[in-house]
């Protein structure tokens, strides 16, 4: 079989879709269906402008928080914690037993640890001079 190896900084959406579908299909056949469902929480002002938000998904009994952002105007108000609590509550209703998140921001790390997340690994110099820390949390209240 002949093939070419292509390197690109601008992959086509259909090629990325192929990768996502193929890997999901393989994983589902290997360990069972993930039940992956997106989850997003937004904080909006009176005009509907997003001031803060959280985006991730639930799958295989876990909540993964991929993005969490709080605008400068809301920092220090506990908004990250409130969004995490909302996401965790929804994850529990979806049958999740744990949550995980990662960050290289020292302030975010402290905020996540205040919410009960515990570090389980880190990548040094990601980015240079910082560490990317991976955190997890056991979700309470899940029906066993």
SERO-4910 file (N, C-alpha, C, O; in steps of 0.05 Angstrom, whole numbers):
BEGIN
 pado doro    nc1    nc2    nc3   cac1   cac2   cac3    cc1    cc2    cc3    oc1    oc2    oc3
  Unk    A     17    -23      0      0      0      0     18     25      0     36     27     16
  Unk    A     12     43    -18     27     68    -20     13     89     -3    -11     89     -1
  Unk    A     29    106     10     17    127     26     36    151     27     59    149     21
  Unk    A     25    174     35     41    198     39     37    207     67     15    204     79
  Unk    A     57    219     78     56    231    105     54    261    101     73    273     91
  Unk    A     32    273    110     27    301    106     30    316    133     19    307    153
  Unk    A     44    338    133     46    355    156     33    381    150     37    393    128
  Unk    A     15    391    168      1    416    163     -5    431    189    -10    419    209
  Unk    A     -4    457    187    -13    474    209    -41    483    205    -52    499    221
  Unk    A    -53    474    183    -81    482    176    -97    458    167   -104    455    144
  Unk    A   -102    439    186   -117    415    178   -146    421    170   -158    440    180
  Unk    A   -156    406    152   -183    409    143   -202    398    164   -196    378    177
  Unk    A   -225    411    167   -244    403    187   -253    374    183   -256    359    203
  Unk    A   -257    366    158   -265    338    153   -244    318    162   -251    296    170
  Unk    A   -219    325    160   -198    307    168   -197    305    199   -193    283    210
  Unk    A   -201    327    212   -202    326    242   -227    311    251   -226    296    270
  Unk    A   -249    315    237   -274    299    243   -269    269    240   -278    254    257
  Unk    A   -254    262    219   -247    233    215   -231    223    239   -237    201    250
  Unk    A   -211    238    248   -195    229    271   -213    226    296   -211    206    310
  Unk    A   -229    246    301   -246    246    325   -265    222    324   -268    207    344
  Unk    A   -279    218    302   -298    195    299   -284    169    301   -293    151    315
  Unk    A   -261    166    288   -247    141    288   -237    134    316   -239    111    324
  Unk    A   -225    153    330   -215    148    356   -238    142    375   -237    124    392
  Unk    A   -260    157    373   -284    152    390   -295    124    385   -301    110    404
  Unk    A   -297    116    360   -307     89    353   -289     68    365   -298     48    376
  Unk    A   -263     72    362   -244     52    372   -246     50    403   -248     28    414
  Unk    A   -246     73    416   -248     73    445   -274     60    455   -274     45    474
  Unk    A   -296     67    442   -322     55    449   -321     25    446   -333     11    463
  Unk    A   -309     15    425   -307    -14    422   -288    -27    441   -291    -51    448
  Unk    A   -268    -12    450   -248    -22    469   -258    -22    498   -254    -42    512
  Unk    A   -270      0    507   -277      2    536   -307      8    540   -315     10    563
  Unk    A   -322     10    520   -351     15    522   -357     44    515   -339     61    515
  Unk    A   -382     49    510   -391     76    501   -385     96    523   -389     92    546
  Unk    A   -374    119    514   -366    140    533   -390    156    544   -388    166    566
  Unk    A   -412    157    529   -434    174    537   -426    203    537   -437    219    553
  Unk    A   -407    211    520   -397    238    520   -418    258    514   -433    256    494
  Unk    A   -420    278    532   -439    300    529   -426    327    535   -413    329    556
  Unk    A   -429    346    518   -417    373    524   -431    385    548   -453    378    555
  Unk    A   -416    403    561   -427    418    584   -415    446    583   -390    449    582
  Unk    A   -432    466    585   -422    494    585   -439    510    605   -463    505    608
  Unk    A   -426    528    618   -439    547    636   -428    575    630   -404    579    627
  Unk    A   -446    594    627   -439    621    621   -450    640    641   -472    636    652
  Unk    A   -435    661    647   -444    683    664   -447    707    644   -427    715    631
  Unk    A   -471    718    643   -476    740    625   -485    765    640   -496    764    662
  Unk    A   -479    788    628   -489    813    640   -518    818    630   -529    801    616
  Unk    A   -529    841    638   -557    847    631   -562    848    601   -585    844    592
  Unk    A   -542    853    585   -545    855    556   -539    828    542   -540    827    518
  Unk    A   -532    808    558   -526    782    546   -498    777    539   -491    756    528
  Unk    A   -480    795    545   -452    792    539   -439    772    559   -444    774    583
  Unk    A   -424    753    549   -411    734    566   -388    747    581   -371    759    569
  Unk    A   -389    744    608   -368    755    625   -350    733    636   -327    738    644
  Unk    A   -360    708    636   -345    685    647   -358    660    636   -381    660    627
  Unk    A   -343    639    635   -354    614    625   -336    590    631   -313    592    637
  Unk    A   -349    567    629   -336    541    633   -346    524    610   -370    523    603
  Unk    A   -328    509    598   -335    490    577   -320    464    581   -296    464    587
  Unk    A   -333    442    576   -320    416    578   -340    395    570   -357    399    553
  Unk    A   -337    372    582   -356    350    575   -355    329    597   -337    328    614
  Unk    A   -375    312    597   -375    288    614   -372    264    596   -383    262    574
  Unk    A   -357    244    606   -353    219    592   -341    199    611   -325    205    628
  Unk    A   -350    174    608   -339    151    624   -339    157    654   -321    149    668
  Unk    A   -360    172    663   -362    177    692   -345    200    702   -343    203    726
  Unk    A   -334    216    684   -317    239    692   -327    264    679   -337    265    657
  Unk    A   -323    286    694   -327    313    683   -299    323    676   -281    323    693
  Unk    A   -295    332    652   -270    345    644   -276    375    638   -292    381    620
  Unk    A   -264    392    654   -266    421    649   -243    429    631   -220    431    640
  Unk    A   -250    435    606   -229    441    586   -222    471    587   -198    478    585
  Unk    A   -242    488    589   -237    517    590   -253    529    613   -276    522    617
  Unk    A   -240    547    627   -254    563    648   -241    591    647   -217    594    651
  Unk    A   -258    611    643   -249    638    641   -267    656    657   -292    654    656
  Unk    A   -255    675    672   -270    696    687   -258    722    679   -234    727    682
  Unk    A   -275    741    669   -265    767    661   -255    782    685   -263    777    708
  Unk    A   -238    801    680   -226    817    701   -247    829    720   -243    831    744
  Unk    A   -269    838    709   -290    851    724   -302    833    746   -312    843    766
  Unk    A   -301    807    742   -313    788    761   -292    773    778   -300    757    795
  Unk    A   -267    777    773   -246    762    788   -247    770    817   -252    793    824
  Unk    A   -242    751    834   -243    756    863   -270    754    875   -274    759    899
  Unk    A   -290    747    859   -318    745    868   -327    716    872   -350    712    878
  Unk    A   -309    697    869   -316    669    873   -331    657    849   -343    636    851
  Unk    A   -329    670    826   -344    661    802   -334    634    792   -350    618    784
  Unk    A   -308    630    792   -297    605    782   -308    582    799   -316    561    789
  Unk    A   -309    586    825   -319    566    844   -349    561    839   -358    538    839
  Unk    A   -364    582    834   -393    578    830   -398    563    804   -415    545    803
  Unk    A   -382    569    783   -386    554    757   -378    525    761   -391    507    750
  Unk    A   -356    520    775   -347    493    780   -368    477    795   -374    454    789
  Unk    A   -380    490    816   -401    477    831   -425    469    813   -436    447    816
  Unk    A   -433    487    796   -455    482    777   -448    458    759   -464    441    754
  Unk    A   -423    459    748   -415    437    730   -414    411    744   -422    390    734
  Unk    A   -403    411    769   -401    386    784   -429    375    791   -433    351    789
  Unk    A   -448    393    798   -475    384    804   -487    371    779   -500    350    781
  Unk    A   -484    383    756   -494    371    731   -480    344    726   -493    325    717
  Unk    A   -454    343    730   -439    319    725   -450    296    743   -452    273    734
  Unk    A   -456    302    768   -467    282    786   -494    272    776   -499    248    777
  Unk    A   -511    290    765   -537    281    754   -532    263    730   -549    247    723
  Unk    A   -510    267    716   -503    250    693   -489    225    701   -481    209    684
  Unk    A   -486    220    727   -474    195    737   -444    196    740   -431    175    743
  Unk    A   -432    220    741   -403    222    743   -394    218    772   -408    226    791
  Unk    A   -370    207    776   -358    202    802   -333    219    806   -323    220    829
  Unk    A   -324    232    786   -300    248    788   -299    271    768   -314    271    749
  Unk    A   -280    290    773   -276    313    755   -247    318    753   -231    313    772
  Unk    A   -238    329    730   -210    336    727   -208    361    710   -225    368    694
  Unk    A   -186    375    715   -180    401    702   -150    405    702   -136    392    717
  Unk    A   -140    423    685   -111    429    686   -107    459    682   -124    472    671
  Unk    A    -84    469    691    -78    497    689    -48    501    691    -34    485    703
  Unk    A    -39    523    680    -11    532    685    -11    560    699     10    572    701
  Unk    A    -35    569    707    -38    594    720    -37    590    751    -54    576    761
  Unk    A    -18    603    765    -17    599    794    -42    607    809    -49    594    829
  Unk    A    -55    629    801    -80    637    814   -102    617    810   -117    611    828
  Unk    A   -104    607    785   -125    587    779   -120    561    795   -138    549    806
  Unk    A    -94    554    798    -87    530    813    -97    533    842   -109    514    853
  Unk    A    -93    556    854   -102    560    882   -133    559    883   -144    548    901
  Unk    A   -146    571    863   -175    571    863   -186    542    860   -205    535    874
  Unk    A   -174    526    843   -184    499    840   -179    482    865   -196    466    873
  Unk    A   -156    487    878   -151    473    903   -170    481    925   -178    464    942
  Unk    A   -178    506    926   -199    515    945   -225    501    941   -241    497    959
  Unk    A   -230    493    916   -255    479    909   -253    449    914   -271    433    908
  Unk    A   -230    440    925   -227    412    931   -212    395    911   -211    371    913
  Unk    A   -202    408    890   -186    393    870   -158    388    881   -146    405    894
  Unk    A   -148    364    875   -121    357    885   -103    351    861   -111    336    843
  Unk    A    -79    361    861    -60    356    840    -53    326    839    -50    313    859
  Unk    A    -50    316    814    -41    288    811    -18    286    790     -8    264    785
  Unk    A    -10    308    779     12    308    760     18    336    750      2    354    753
  Unk    A     42    339    739     50    365    728     70    361    706     86    342    705
  Unk    A     70    380    687     90    382    666    106    407    671     95    429    670
  Unk    A    132    404    677    149    427    681    153    442    655    154    431    634
  Unk    A    157    468    658    163    486    635    141    484    613    148    482    589
  Unk    A    116    484    622     94    484    603     74    506    611     55    501    625
  Unk    A     78    531    602    100    541    585    125    546    602    125    543    626
  Unk    A    146    553    588    172    556    601    170    574    625    158    596    625
  Unk    A    181    564    647    181    579    672    156    573    690    155    582    713
  Unk    A    138    558    680    114    550    695    110    520    693    124    507    678
  Unk    A     92    510    708     84    482    706     54    480    700     38    495    710
  Unk    A     48    461    683     20    455    677     12    433    697     23    411    697
  Unk    A     -7    440    715    -15    421    736    -42    409    729    -60    422    720
  Unk    A    -43    383    733    -68    367    729    -80    361    756    -67    352    774
  Unk    A   -106    367    759   -120    363    784   -145    346    781   -157    345    759
  Unk    A   -152    333    802   -177    316    802   -192    320    828   -182    330    848
  Unk    A   -217    312    826   -235    314    850   -255    292    849   -267    286    828
  Unk    A   -259    279    872   -280    259    874   -306    275    879   -307    292    896
  Unk    A   -326    268    864   -351    282    866   -369    269    887   -374    245    886
  Unk    A   -377    285    907   -393    275    929   -422    275    921   -430    288    902
  Unk    A   -438    259    935   -466    259    930   -475    241    908   -499    239    902
  Unk    A   -457    227    895   -464    209    873   -477    185    885   -467    173    904
  Unk    A   -500    177    875   -513    153    884   -497    128    876   -490    125    853
  Unk    A   -491    112    895   -474     88    890   -492     64    883   -483     42    878
***
